[in-house]
Amino acid sequence: EKQDVLDVGCGSGVLSIAAVSMGAKSVFGIDIDENAIEHSKINAALNGMENLVSFGKAMDYHLASSILILMNMIQSEQIEALHSLESAFQTPGDCLISGILKKDKENYLELTNSLKWQLISEIEDGDWIAFHFTRP
């Protein structure tokens, strides 16, 4: 089933572009850095996807009833995003999270547990961990 995707902290737009390539229903990338948004738009155009993905600084994305959230940022940035985009994170769906240091794993899992997220899987690579959560 095709999903709506929100790429939080989209940076260069690579995860948004990958989501489009994998058949996402809709994709919106958000970043607080205007330069990152412009870079993402350029990368989408270079990949012929400028009409398939949107980027913005503000949360002007219509949230579907279920949404896949992608986040590849360090933990402190993720915590800031959780607070500023609370409505998005309260929408049911999955989260694919990366950018968490192994040493911060327990603190991060405490945070996600307090949000009632359910851990589906995790992958370690060197000092880093990526998680797959579902949000009820």
C-alpha positions as CSV (number, residue, x, y, z in Angstrom):
1,E,0.0,0.0,0.0
2,K,1.4,3.4,-1.0
3,Q,2.0,5.7,2.0
4,D,2.2,9.4,2.6
5,V,5.7,10.3,3.8
6,L,7.0,13.2,5.9
7,D,10.8,13.6,5.8
8,V,11.7,15.6,9.0
9,G,15.0,17.4,8.6
10,C,15.2,16.7,4.9
11,G,18.6,18.2,4.4
12,S,19.6,17.4,0.8
13,G,16.3,15.7,0.1
14,V,17.8,12.3,-0.5
15,L,15.3,10.4,1.7
16,S,12.4,12.2,0.1
17,I,13.7,11.4,-3.3
18,A,14.2,7.7,-2.3
19,A,10.6,7.6,-0.9
20,V,9.3,8.8,-4.3
21,S,11.5,6.3,-6.1
22,M,10.0,3.5,-3.9
23,G,6.4,4.5,-4.8
24,A,5.3,6.7,-1.9
25,K,1.8,8.2,-2.3
26,S,3.0,11.7,-1.5
27,V,6.2,13.1,0.0
28,F,6.8,16.3,1.9
29,G,10.3,17.2,3.2
30,I,10.6,19.8,6.0
31,D,13.7,21.5,7.3
32,I,14.4,24.6,9.4
33,D,17.3,25.6,7.0
34,E,16.2,27.5,3.9
35,N,19.4,26.5,2.1
36,A,18.6,22.8,2.8
37,I,15.1,23.3,1.3
38,E,16.6,24.9,-1.8
39,H,19.2,22.2,-2.1
40,S,16.4,19.5,-1.8
41,K,14.4,21.2,-4.5
42,I,17.4,21.3,-6.9
43,N,18.1,17.6,-6.2
44,A,14.5,16.7,-6.8
45,A,14.6,18.6,-10.1
46,L,17.9,16.9,-11.1
47,N,16.1,13.5,-10.6
48,G,13.0,14.6,-12.5
49,M,10.9,14.5,-9.4
50,E,10.1,18.2,-8.8
51,N,6.4,17.5,-9.3
52,L,6.4,14.4,-7.1
53,V,7.8,15.8,-3.8
54,S,7.4,19.1,-2.0
55,F,9.7,20.8,0.4
56,G,9.1,23.6,2.9
57,K,10.3,25.3,6.1
58,A,6.9,25.4,7.7
59,M,4.6,22.5,8.5
60,D,2.1,23.2,5.6
61,Y,1.7,19.5,4.9
62,H,-1.8,18.0,5.2
63,L,-1.5,15.0,7.4
64,A,-3.2,11.9,6.2
65,S,-4.8,9.4,8.5
66,S,-1.5,7.4,8.5
67,I,1.9,8.7,7.7
68,L,5.4,7.3,7.4
69,I,7.9,9.7,9.1
70,L,11.6,9.6,8.2
71,M,14.1,11.3,10.4
72,N,17.9,11.2,10.0
73,M,19.2,13.7,12.6
74,I,21.1,13.6,15.8
75,Q,19.1,13.0,19.0
76,S,19.0,16.6,20.2
77,E,17.6,17.7,16.8
78,Q,15.1,14.9,16.9
79,I,13.8,16.0,20.3
80,E,13.4,19.5,19.0
81,A,11.5,18.2,16.0
82,L,9.2,16.0,18.3
83,H,8.2,19.1,20.2
84,S,7.7,21.5,17.2
85,L,5.9,18.9,15.0
86,E,3.8,17.3,17.8
87,S,0.7,16.9,15.6
88,A,2.6,14.9,13.0
89,F,4.1,12.6,15.5
90,Q,0.6,11.9,17.0
91,T,-0.6,10.7,13.7
92,P,-0.7,6.9,13.4
93,G,2.0,5.3,11.3
94,D,5.6,4.2,11.2
95,C,8.8,6.0,11.9
96,L,12.2,5.1,10.4
97,I,14.7,6.9,12.6
98,S,18.5,7.1,12.2
99,G,21.2,9.4,13.7
100,I,21.1,8.0,17.3
101,L,24.4,7.1,18.9
102,K,24.5,3.7,20.6
103,K,25.5,5.4,23.9
104,D,22.2,7.3,23.8
105,K,20.0,4.2,23.0
106,E,18.5,3.8,26.4
107,N,17.5,7.5,26.8
108,Y,16.1,7.5,23.3
109,L,14.0,4.3,23.9
110,E,12.7,5.9,27.2
111,L,11.6,8.9,25.2
112,T,9.9,6.9,22.5
113,N,8.3,4.6,25.1
114,S,6.8,7.7,26.8
115,L,5.3,8.6,23.4
116,K,3.7,5.1,23.2
117,W,5.8,4.2,20.1
118,Q,6.4,0.5,19.6
119,L,9.8,-0.7,18.6
120,I,9.7,-3.0,15.6
121,S,13.4,-3.4,14.8
122,E,16.8,-1.8,15.1
123,I,20.0,-1.9,13.2
124,E,23.5,-1.0,14.4
125,D,26.3,0.3,12.3
126,G,29.5,1.3,14.2
127,D,28.5,3.8,16.9
128,W,25.1,4.5,15.3
129,I,21.6,2.9,15.6
130,A,18.6,3.1,13.3
131,F,15.1,2.2,14.5
132,H,11.8,1.2,13.1
133,F,8.9,2.2,15.3
134,T,5.1,2.2,14.9
135,R,3.0,5.0,16.3
136,P,-0.5,3.9,17.5
